[in-house]
Amino acid sequence: MPGDLKHLPLEDSHVVASARFGAFAGWHMPITYPAGVMKEHLHTRERAGLFDISHMKLIEVDGLQAAAFLDRACPLDAGALAAGQSKYTFLLAEDAGILDDLIVTRLGDTRFMVVANAGNADADIAHLGTIAKDFDVAVKPLDRVFLALQGPDAWAVLSRAGIETGALTFMTGMEPKPGWFMTRSGYTGEDGFEIGLPAADARELVKKLLEDDRVMWIGLAARDSLRLEAGLCLHGQDITPETDPASAGLMWAIPKPVRAAGGFVGAGALADIVARGPSNKRVGLKADGRLPVRGGTALTDEAGNPAGRITSGGFGPSAGHPVAMGYVPVTLAAPGTRLYADVRGTRVPLDVHPLPFTPHRYRKG
């Protein structure tokens, strides 16, 4: 095992659960458990899956100019967020490339919580620190265990464990106890929660959750198939510093008044891209047959001309067929367009398919 990988605070719990580990974003992560990817995936859709996502980073932003700081760092109107409201947003480079995608939650008049991706956390903290020099604000990375409980039984399981979710609906959050942070959100397309908490509290909570027969540990492999079916982007694959929000189909995350004001990093470049129209578009792709088409595979049109690439791909256990996402020229982005991928010498036909592949089941009210 490479010695330079970071380790989860609860790694021993995953060893006891007979997890199979692998490297991801610089971390030694549980990839699957004895049930296997298919059962883990379907269990999450049907009951409640428990994920250790402590590789992701919680960053507290606090200060009189916290909202103005976030509005500069992200294409966001942080001041317009109600207390407890969460918002999906980005860190953009000056050329509008996506450095990371984030969830920002307002906790108080001058306090916000930012959730950053594992592989980008150190760079994000440095980037935010540079911008913070111009504002009366403190950027504080937190050491927390971070858990996700996802699936239709998630709220009932938490209630049985003594954790009341109260009036939380999708994309809202709160601090249920000192040192805790909880949002009703996730990465599966299902109703669910993400909870950041101190390690000692996490061990007690995990014990209670696993005593419930509706709960099982879910590894990184099923997390990936769940989010792919839900049409959710993974930074480093579907969105990267070479990808802009317009091409990725994520402009819905940037309010029109924020675009017009243009006060965020990368605003000018993004406005130019929107004005001329992106040349490529992120789409869903459904392969014929049962053979999955993986990320990194080149696409061609009927005549064999280059037609984009797949960024994420695999088998969708709930969808019942291979699922993929990728970028294709705008002229080939209409649903039903037939494209082709070369999979180990086999020419596999794919159709452009609407996203998501499985319906979202968030609790919105």
N, C-alpha and C positions, 0 to 999 in steps of 0.2 A: 504494500500500500504506500503510495507516495506520501512522504513526510511533510510536504508543504501544504497539504489540504487542511482546511479548517474543519473543526468538528462540532457537531450539534451538542448543546448542553445536555440533552436527553439521549445521547447516543447509546448509552447502556440499556435504555428501555427498548430501543430498536433491536439491539443484539439479543436481548431476552425474547423478543417477538420473532426471532429468526429471520430478520430482514436480510436481503441481499443488497449490498452496498455498491455504489459506484461514484465516480467523480462528476460533479456538476457545478459549474460557475465557481470553481475553486473550493468546493465543499465536498466532504465525504457524506454522501446522502443515501438514505434508504430508497432503492429503486423499486423493489417488489417485496412482498411477504409471501408466506407459503401458499396462500389462496391463489395467487397469480393475478396477472394484470386484468384478465377478462372478468373474474369474479369481483375484484376490487372495484373496477369501473362500474359494473352493474349494481353492486351493493350501494355505492354512493348515489346512483340514480334512484334506487328503490328505498334505501333506509338512511344511514348516516355514516359518512366516511371521515376519519380523523387523520389529518395531515400535519406533519411537523414541518413548518415553513420558516424555521428560525434562521435559515440562511438569508432571508430577506431582512431589510433594515428599517427600524423605526427611528425617525429623526424628529425631534421636537423643535419647533420654531416659536420663539417667544420674544416679545418686545413691542414697544409702542408702534413701531413701523413694520410689524410682522406682515400685515396684509399688503402693504406697498412693496415690501421686499418680494413676497411670493408673486405679485403681479409683474414684477420685473423678471424674475427667474422663470416664470411659466406663463403661457397664454391663458390667464386666469383672472377672474374678478373675485379675489379672495374676500374682499370686504362685503360682497353681496351674499356670501354664504351665511345661512342661518347657523346658530349654535347647534352643533351635532350633525351638520350636513357634510357629506363627503362628495368629492368631485374627482373624476378621472382627468388627468392632465399630463403634460410633458415637460421635460427639460430639452430645449432646442439649442442647437449650435447656431452661429450667425448665419449659416447657409440654410437654416430650417431643417437640418438633419436631426433625427430624434436620438438624443443622447440617452434618454431613458423615458419610460412611462411610469407615472406615479399616481397614487391616490392621496389627496390632501383632505383632511378633516378638520373642521373648525371646532375647537374645544372651549373657546372663550373669546372675550373681546380682543385679546392680544396673543392668544395661544392657538397653535395649529399642530397637527401631527401629519408627517409625511411618511409614506411607505414606499421604499425604493427597492429595486431589484438587486438580487445578490451580487451578480457579477459586476454591477455598476456602482455599488454602494460607496466604495472609497472615492471613486472619481466624482460621484454626485456630491459627496460631502465637501470635497475640495472645490468643486464648481460653485456650490452654494456659499461656501466660505468666502470665496473671492467676491461674489456679488454682495454679500452681507457687509463688506467693509464700508459700503456707501449708505448703510441703514442702521437705525437704532434697533438692533435685533440680535438675538443669540440663536445659533444653530447647534443643537446638542444631540449627537447620536446616542441612542439608548441601548443598553444591554438587556435584552428581554428574550425569553422564550416566546416564540410566535407560533400559534396553533390555528388551524382552520378546521371547522366542523361543517361539513357540507352534505346536503341531501334533505329530502322532505321531512325527515324526523328530527332534524338538527335542533329546532327550537324546543321540542318536547324533551329531548335528551338533556339539553342544558337546564331546563326547568327542573327535571328530576334530580339533576346534580346540584341544585341549589343556586343556579345562575339565572336570574330573571332577565329576560331580554326586553321586557317592558314594551314601550311603544316603538321600538326600533323597526324601521322598514328598510328596504333596499337602499344602500348608499347613505346610511346614517350611522353615527357612532356616539360612544359615550365612554366615560371612565367609571366603571361599576364599583371599583375599589381603589384605594391608593396604590399607585404603581401599575394599574391595569389599564388597558385600552381595548375596546371592543367595537367592531363595526359589523353591520349586517351586509356582508359582501362576500366575494369569493372569486374563484377562477374556474368554475365548473359549469356555469349556467344554471345551477340549482340554487334554491334558497340555502342560506348558510351564514356562518359567522367566522370572523377572524379575531383572535384574541391574543394580545401581547401582555405578558405578565412575568413577574419574577420567577426564577427557576424553582424555588421551593414551593410556591403556589402552583406552578405548572405540574409538578410531580403529583401533588394531591388531586388536582383537577383531572389529569390523565387517568389516574387510578379510578376515580369515580366514573368517568366516561366509559372506560373499558369494562366496567362492571355491568354496563347496560348491553344486553344482547343485540341491540340495534346498531351498535358501533363496532367498527373494525379499523385497524390501521390501514392507510392507503399510501402507496409509494409514489415516487416521482413518475414512473411509467404511466400509471393510470391517471395521474394528474394531467399528464400531457395529452392523453387521448380524450379526456373529459373536456379540456379547454379547447382542443381542436374541433371536436364536435360542436362546441358552443360558439365557434368562430372567433375566439379570443386570441389576440396576438401575443407571441412570445418575443420579448426583446432579445436581439442577437440573431433571430431567425426571420420573423415576419416583419419586424421593424428594427432598423439599425441607424447609425449615424449617416448612412447613405440613403435613407428613406425619409420622405417628408410626410406630414399628416394628410396632405391632399391626395397623394398617390396611394397612401394606406387606407383611404376611405374613413379617416378619423376626424374630419373637420367638424363633425357634430359635437366634439368635445371642446371646441373653441367658440365661445359665444360671439355672435356677430358684432356687438359693441366693442368687445376686446380686440377683434380683428381690425375694426375701424380705428380704434385709438392707437394701436400699434406700439404699445409701450414695452413689449416683452422682447427678450433676446430672440433674434431671428425673424422679427415681424416683417421687415422689409423684404427679405428673401421669400418668405411664405406668401406675401401679397403678390409678388411677381409670379410665383408658380401658379397661384390661383387665377391670376389675370390671364395668363396664357394657356392655362389648362395643363394638368399633368399628362405626360406621354404614356405612362403605365398606370395600371390599376390593380389593387389587391382583389382577388376573387376566390370563391370556393371552387373546388374541382372534385368531381366524382368520377373515379375510374370504372371502366367496365370490368366485370368479373370480380374476383376476390383478391387479386394481387395488389398489395399496397404499393404506392409510389412515394418514395421518401424525399425529404427536403434536400435541396441541392441538385435535383434532377432537371435537366434542360427540357423545355417544351418546344415542339414544332407544330406548324400548321399542316393541312392536308398535303401541301406540295413539298413538305420537308424544310420549309424556311424557319429560321429561329422565331419563336413565339413566346419568349419569356422563360420563367423558371418556377419551380416549386420551392417554397420556403419551409413548409411543414407538411408532413404526410404520414399516414399510418392507417390502421384499421379502426373503424368506429364501431365498438361493440353494441351501442344502443341504436345507431343508425343502421347497422347490419350490412355495411359495405365499406370499402376503402374511402377515406376522406382526406382532403388535402387543401392547402391554401397556397397561393402563389401570386406572382405578378405577371400580367400579360399586357400587350399593347391595348390601349383604350378601344381600338377598332375591333378587338377580339374579345371584349369583356362582357358581351351580352350573354345572359343565361341561355344554355343550350348549344353554344358554340363548341364545335368539336376540335379538340387538340390531341396531341400525341406525345408520349414520353417513352424513352428507351430504357427499359428495365432489364439489365443483364442480357441485352441482345433481343429482347422481346419488345415489339412496338405496341405499347398499351394505349388504347383510346381513352380519352377523358372528355367529359363535358363540363363547361362552366356551370356552376351550381350556386343558387342563392345561399347566403349565410344567414343564420347558422344552420347546421345540419340537423340539430335537435332543438326544439323550442326552449327558450329560456323560461325558467319557473321561479323568478325572483318574487319576493313578497313586496309589492309596491304600495300596498295600502291595507 
